[in-house]
């Protein structure tokens, strides 16, 4: 199925929609395949699951690069690609709820917090996360007694 096919919700193809709209300034690639800079995050997407799109994605990657794709359908890559992990995931949306934790402080996170953010990500395994992932958008953290215990952020912005 093509990204421009029947599915029109921005979250159906979040990486492609982010790289062709609100985060297009970070995009590497062209009309068939795009990716975020690998030093920030290994997310990539293709316009469609076709040999030309796979070739365009391959041209963006070095031999040591990995590309993380989020797709609605299973990916069947050509022989020159190796699949390290194929799994299903759940796309979650929600509305913030009021909560109160004694000693909790909500803080804006950025470059000065990158090491602590990476440490928390290694503990919680939310998916690919690097020292520069915070550059993708706004990240908020919750500190309890000065310790970063939770965070949320915009790794992809597929729509306004």
ABEGO torsion letter per residue (X at the ends): XBAABABABAAABAAAAAAABAAAAABBEBAABBBBBAAABABBBBABBBAAAAAAAAAABBAABBBBBBBABBBBBBAABBBABBBBBBBBBBBBBBBBBBGBBBBBBBAAAAAAAAAAAAAAGAEBBBAAAAAAEBBBBBBBGGBBABBBBBABBABX
